[in-house]
Amino acid sequence: MTVDDYPVVDPTEVVACCLECLDELDAVCVADAALNRGDTSVEAVAELLTGRYQAEARKRLERTDPAARSPLETRTRLALGDLGLSMETGAAIEDVGEVDMLVEGWLIVETDGWEFHSSNEQFALDRRRDQAALAHGYVPVRLTGQDVAAGEDHIREIVARAFLGAAHSNRVALPRNPVITRNLRKAALT
């Protein structure tokens, strides 16, 4: 809400209050959204959280990520971060584009809410991006809004199974026949 285009409450103050008062997931979602929109900065919020009773809010602020573009991404990032995995939010990958999260440098995790992934065009684009990712050696995993809503344990289960399955697969190999391998390489270049 604004009066003459000036916020009634400074967004930095709102984020600081949310980090103190809301549960962690909601607080980090609010902070991520404000940071992503450029309404405030981590430094500005940190300046408001200097009291000794604000230690928990400062820990929550450390878990924020300005690259997170939606609550689905925030919830997924927090759930996977609890596993200790390294992640890059909003990673740019050649021929693929920006992905929601790049986990351990090779597993792409996308969170697909219905609002932005319900058209035929978006569906086709997502599949082309997955194909490009696989062609470059990345493994894409898509979580639906329902997957994320099912909770952190569900998110971790899906990603852990994909991660372990791909990393330990004895099915992933080029065919042993050199003619077939040559044909595959030739087809990939056309």
Contacts in CASP RR format, 6 or more apart in sequence:
PFRMAT RR
TARGET T0000
AUTHOR 0000-0000-0000
METHOD contacts of the structure
MODEL  1
MTVDDYPVVDPTEVVACCLECLDELDAVCVADAALNRGDTSVEAVAELLT
GRYQAEARKRLERTDPAARSPLETRTRLALGDLGLSMETGAAIEDVGEVD
MLVEGWLIVETDGWEFHSSNEQFALDRRRDQAALAHGYVPVRLTGQDVAA
GEDHIREIVARAFLGAAHSNRVALPRNPVITRNLRKAALT
1 7 0 8 1.000
1 8 0 8 1.000
2 8 0 8 1.000
11 34 0 8 1.000
11 39 0 8 1.000
11 40 0 8 1.000
12 39 0 8 1.000
12 40 0 8 1.000
12 41 0 8 1.000
12 44 0 8 1.000
12 45 0 8 1.000
12 48 0 8 1.000
13 48 0 8 1.000
14 30 0 8 1.000
14 34 0 8 1.000
15 30 0 8 1.000
15 31 0 8 1.000
15 34 0 8 1.000
15 35 0 8 1.000
15 39 0 8 1.000
15 40 0 8 1.000
15 45 0 8 1.000
16 45 0 8 1.000
16 48 0 8 1.000
16 49 0 8 1.000
16 57 0 8 1.000
18 26 0 8 1.000
18 27 0 8 1.000
18 30 0 8 1.000
18 31 0 8 1.000
19 27 0 8 1.000
19 28 0 8 1.000
19 31 0 8 1.000
19 45 0 8 1.000
19 49 0 8 1.000
19 57 0 8 1.000
19 60 0 8 1.000
19 61 0 8 1.000
20 27 0 8 1.000
20 49 0 8 1.000
20 54 0 8 1.000
20 56 0 8 1.000
20 57 0 8 1.000
21 27 0 8 1.000
22 30 0 8 1.000
24 60 0 8 1.000
24 63 0 8 1.000
24 78 0 8 1.000
25 74 0 8 1.000
25 75 0 8 1.000
25 78 0 8 1.000
27 57 0 8 1.000
27 60 0 8 1.000
28 60 0 8 1.000
28 63 0 8 1.000
28 64 0 8 1.000
28 74 0 8 1.000
28 78 0 8 1.000
29 71 0 8 1.000
29 74 0 8 1.000
29 75 0 8 1.000
31 45 0 8 1.000
31 60 0 8 1.000
31 61 0 8 1.000
31 64 0 8 1.000
32 64 0 8 1.000
32 65 0 8 1.000
32 66 0 8 1.000
32 68 0 8 1.000
32 71 0 8 1.000
32 73 0 8 1.000
32 74 0 8 1.000
33 68 0 8 1.000
33 71 0 8 1.000
34 40 0 8 1.000
35 41 0 8 1.000
35 42 0 8 1.000
35 64 0 8 1.000
35 65 0 8 1.000
35 66 0 8 1.000
36 66 0 8 1.000
36 67 0 8 1.000
36 68 0 8 1.000
36 69 0 8 1.000
38 66 0 8 1.000
42 61 0 8 1.000
42 64 0 8 1.000
42 66 0 8 1.000
45 61 0 8 1.000
46 58 0 8 1.000
46 61 0 8 1.000
49 57 0 8 1.000
49 58 0 8 1.000
49 61 0 8 1.000
63 78 0 8 1.000
65 74 0 8 1.000
65 77 0 8 1.000
65 89 0 8 1.000
67 89 0 8 1.000
67 90 0 8 1.000
68 74 0 8 1.000
68 77 0 8 1.000
68 89 0 8 1.000
69 90 0 8 1.000
69 100 0 8 1.000
70 111 0 8 1.000
70 113 0 8 1.000
72 111 0 8 1.000
72 113 0 8 1.000
72 143 0 8 1.000
72 145 0 8 1.000
72 148 0 8 1.000
73 89 0 8 1.000
73 100 0 8 1.000
73 101 0 8 1.000
73 111 0 8 1.000
75 148 0 8 1.000
75 151 0 8 1.000
75 152 0 8 1.000
75 155 0 8 1.000
76 100 0 8 1.000
76 101 0 8 1.000
76 109 0 8 1.000
76 111 0 8 1.000
76 143 0 8 1.000
76 148 0 8 1.000
76 155 0 8 1.000
77 87 0 8 1.000
77 89 0 8 1.000
77 101 0 8 1.000
78 152 0 8 1.000
79 151 0 8 1.000
79 152 0 8 1.000
79 155 0 8 1.000
79 156 0 8 1.000
80 87 0 8 1.000
80 101 0 8 1.000
80 103 0 8 1.000
80 109 0 8 1.000
80 155 0 8 1.000
80 156 0 8 1.000
80 159 0 8 1.000
81 87 0 8 1.000
82 152 0 8 1.000
82 156 0 8 1.000
83 156 0 8 1.000
83 160 0 8 1.000
85 103 0 8 1.000
85 104 0 8 1.000
86 103 0 8 1.000
86 104 0 8 1.000
86 105 0 8 1.000
87 101 0 8 1.000
87 102 0 8 1.000
87 103 0 8 1.000
87 104 0 8 1.000
88 101 0 8 1.000
88 102 0 8 1.000
88 105 0 8 1.000
89 100 0 8 1.000
89 101 0 8 1.000
90 98 0 8 1.000
90 99 0 8 1.000
90 100 0 8 1.000
90 101 0 8 1.000
90 102 0 8 1.000
91 98 0 8 1.000
91 99 0 8 1.000
91 101 0 8 1.000
91 102 0 8 1.000
92 98 0 8 1.000
93 99 0 8 1.000
93 102 0 8 1.000
93 108 0 8 1.000
93 133 0 8 1.000
93 136 0 8 1.000
93 138 0 8 1.000
94 136 0 8 1.000
95 132 0 8 1.000
95 135 0 8 1.000
95 136 0 8 1.000
96 108 0 8 1.000
96 129 0 8 1.000
96 132 0 8 1.000
96 133 0 8 1.000
96 136 0 8 1.000
96 138 0 8 1.000
97 129 0 8 1.000
99 108 0 8 1.000
99 109 0 8 1.000
99 110 0 8 1.000
99 129 0 8 1.000
99 133 0 8 1.000
99 140 0 8 1.000
100 108 0 8 1.000
100 109 0 8 1.000
100 110 0 8 1.000
100 111 0 8 1.000
101 108 0 8 1.000
101 109 0 8 1.000
101 110 0 8 1.000
102 108 0 8 1.000
102 109 0 8 1.000
102 138 0 8 1.000
103 109 0 8 1.000
103 159 0 8 1.000
103 163 0 8 1.000
104 163 0 8 1.000
105 138 0 8 1.000
106 137 0 8 1.000
106 138 0 8 1.000
106 139 0 8 1.000
107 138 0 8 1.000
107 139 0 8 1.000
107 141 0 8 1.000
107 159 0 8 1.000
107 162 0 8 1.000
107 163 0 8 1.000
107 166 0 8 1.000
108 133 0 8 1.000
108 138 0 8 1.000
108 139 0 8 1.000
108 140 0 8 1.000
108 141 0 8 1.000
109 141 0 8 1.000
109 143 0 8 1.000
109 159 0 8 1.000
110 126 0 8 1.000
110 140 0 8 1.000
110 141 0 8 1.000
110 142 0 8 1.000
110 143 0 8 1.000
111 142 0 8 1.000
111 143 0 8 1.000
111 145 0 8 1.000
111 148 0 8 1.000
112 126 0 8 1.000
112 142 0 8 1.000
112 143 0 8 1.000
112 144 0 8 1.000
112 145 0 8 1.000
113 144 0 8 1.000
113 145 0 8 1.000
114 144 0 8 1.000
114 145 0 8 1.000
116 122 0 8 1.000
117 123 0 8 1.000
117 126 0 8 1.000
126 142 0 8 1.000
129 140 0 8 1.000
130 140 0 8 1.000
130 142 0 8 1.000
133 139 0 8 1.000
133 140 0 8 1.000
134 140 0 8 1.000
135 188 0 8 1.000
139 162 0 8 1.000
139 166 0 8 1.000
141 158 0 8 1.000
141 159 0 8 1.000
141 162 0 8 1.000
143 155 0 8 1.000
143 158 0 8 1.000
143 159 0 8 1.000
147 154 0 8 1.000
147 155 0 8 1.000
147 158 0 8 1.000
148 155 0 8 1.000
166 172 0 8 1.000
174 181 0 8 1.000
174 184 0 8 1.000
175 181 0 8 1.000
175 184 0 8 1.000
END
